[in-house]
Amino acid sequence: MPGISRRAVVSGGGAILVAGLAACVNTPAPQPQMALPWEPPEPDLAPEPSPERPPESYAIYGPVPGERFPVPAAPLSRINPAFLRRRVAFPTQEAPGTVIVDPRQRYLYLVEEGGRATRYGVGVGREGFAWSGTATINDKQEWPDWYPPKEMIQRQPEIRKELTQLPGGLGVPGGPRNPLGARAMYLWQNGKDTLYRIHGTVEPWTIGTNVSSGCIRMINQDAIDLYDRVPLGTKVVVLA
């Protein structure tokens, strides 16, 4: 598997590698209201069970007790049911415990024994911020602080008003308004931080889309579940 690559800028037929672009979030331009590709339930009614939305999903996406900050129920009526967590058949040569991310399909798989995996829907890098390769989870944090790189602040100066001085520099402290959500898993390669993360989100309705600056975002309930199941040193494979 080749090392991580960042398809940042294409010019003259070649890709120009720009370091430090990963920042995990973006501020997209307002989009026109579009019809949803599925039929959302009424706000006060539970959706009908289906193969894409199994009944157990109601409980696993409810409020999470015992957290330092509130984790409310995921807004299932705003999330495509195809991207809810479920166990699936997933034959692979990778060892159980490996995390495999398929950006094209916008799924993350935690490989299990017997050709099975837990599959999570994810949000991935938008055009110009995609990447692929093999990395290792070298650090894990609950309610992490977020430090946008200088390049992101230059691209999106409007985020500066959200930043405060933290021990690690200008950033947003961990909490319910932090773009990294309830959990973050930090991806390293060859002893260096890639600046890419697997993390929760304050925008769960973006799961299943190409929206981030390269990081892999998850519904907070899914990020917590994965965080509890992967130790430091876990291998992460991001498919091209």
N, C-alpha and C positions, 0 to 999 in steps of 0.2 A: 504494500500500500504506500503510495507516495506521501511525502510530508504535506502538512497543511499548506494550502495555497489560497490566496485571496485574489479573486478576479475583480480588481478594483476599478481600473480604467483601461479601456481598450483603445489603442491609437496605432495607426499604421499597421494593423494586422497583428500586433503583439500586445500582451497584457503587461501593464506597468504595475509593479507591486508597490503599494503604498502602506507603510507600516503605521500602526497605531490608529487605524480607522475604526476598529471594532469598538462599539460603545453600547451595544445591547438594546438601545431604544432609538426611536426616531420620532419626529413630529411631522406626519404626513400632511399634505395639503388637504383641505376639506373635500370630500367626495360626494357626488350626488347620491341621493337616496336610491338604493337599488332593491329589487325584489330579492328576498332570501331564497336560496336554492332548496329549502325545505320548509315545511309548514310549521311555524312556531305555535306552541300551545297557548291557550288563554293564560294571562298572567297569574291567575289564582287557581289554576287547575294543573294537576300533574299530567304530563304527556302519556299517551298510551304506550305500553311496552311494545318493542319491536326488536328485530335482530340487531339494528343499529343502536338502539337505546334500551339496553336490558334493564329490568326493574332495579337491580342492585346499584345502578348508577345514581339513583336518587339519594341513597344514603351516603355514598362515598363523596358526593359533591355538596353535602350539607355543611353547616358551620363547623369549624374545627375548634374543639375545646382545648383549654390549657395553653394557648399561645400567648406570647408576650403582647401581641397586638391582635385585634379582632380579625378573624378570617371568615367573612360572611359566606353564605351559600353561593355557589357558582350560579350565574344567571343562565340556566340551561336553555331558556327560550331564545337566547341570543347566540348560542354556540351550536354549530353544525353537529348533529348527533354522530356523524361519522368519525368525529375526532374525540369522542369520549373514551375513557380508559376501558380496556377489556383484554382478556387473555385470548390469544390466537395461535394457530399453527404457524410455526416460523422455523423451518429447517435451515440450518446454517452450520458452517464449519467453525464458527467462532465459539469459544468456550462459554458455558453458563456463567452469568454474571457480567458479561460484556454488554456494553451499551452500543447500539447501532442506530444511527440517525439517517433517515432517508429524506433529504430535503425536497426531492421532487414530489413525493407523496405526502410530505409534511407529517411524518410519523417518527416517533422514537420507540425503539424496542429494547427491553431488558431481557436478554436471552436467558431461558430457563432450561432445565433438563427435558429430555424427551421430545425435542423438536417443537417446543412451545416458547412463547414469550408473552410478557405483558406489553401491550401496545398503548402508547400515549399519543394524542394529537399534540402538535407543536406549531409554533410560529417560527419561521426561519428568515434568513437574510433576503432582503429585497434585491432587485437587480443592481449589480455592481458591488454587492457585499456578500456574495455567496463564497463558500469555501468548502474544502473537503480534505480528508486525510485522517491520520490516527493521532490521538492525544491521550493523556492520562488525567484523571481527576486528582489534582495535587492539593486541593484545599476545598473545604466545605464551610459555609457560614449560614447561620440562621439570622434572618432579618438583617441582611448585609447592608453596609453603606454602599453608595454608588458614586464612583468618581469618573465623570465623563472625561475622555482625553481632550487635549487642547484642540485637536483637529475637529472634534465634534462641536466644541464651543464656537469655533470659527465658522463652521458651516451653519450652525443654529444658534446665533447669539441670543435669541429670545430665552434660552434655557438658563442663562446666567442669573436671572432674577430668582430662580429656584434654588440656587446653590448657596451654601454656607461654608464657613471655614471649619473643617473637621481635622482630626489628628493626621489624616493622610493627605490633606489638601482640600481644595474646593470640591464639594460634593453634596449629596443628599443623604441625610442620616437614615438608617434603617427604620422602617415603619410602614404604615398602610398606604402612604403616598409615594413610597420608593419604587422606581421602575423595575427593580430586581425582585420585587415581591417578597414572599416569606422565606425563600431559600435560594442559595446560589451554590453551584458546583463549578470550580475554576479549572479550566483546561490548560494543561501545560504540555510542552513538547521539548525534548532534549534539554530539560532542566530550566526552561524559560517559560514565562507566562505568555500564552498566545493572545491574551486580552479577550478571548472568547469564553463565554459562560453558558451553562445550562441553568436556567433560573425561572422563578415564578413571574407573575405579571399582575399589574393593576388593570389590565385591559384584556380579560379572558375572552372577550368576543373576537379578538384578533387571532385566536388559535385556528390553525388550518390555513393561514395566509402567509404570503411573503412580505414581511413588514419590518423586520428588525435590521440592525446594522451589523448583522452577522451572528449574533448570539442566538441561542435556542431557547425560546420562551415556552412556558407551560402554564396551565391553570394552576393556581396556588395549591389546591388539594393534590394535584398530580406531582408537583415539584416536591411537596412534603413527603409523599409516598416514595418517590424515587430516592430522595435524599436519605431516607431511613433504610433503604435497601442496598445502597452502593457504598462500599468502603473507600477510603483513600487508596489510590493506586489502581482504581478501576480503569480498564481500557475502554476508550470511546472511539468508535469508527464512524466517520461521517462520509457517506457515500457521495460520489461525484454526480 
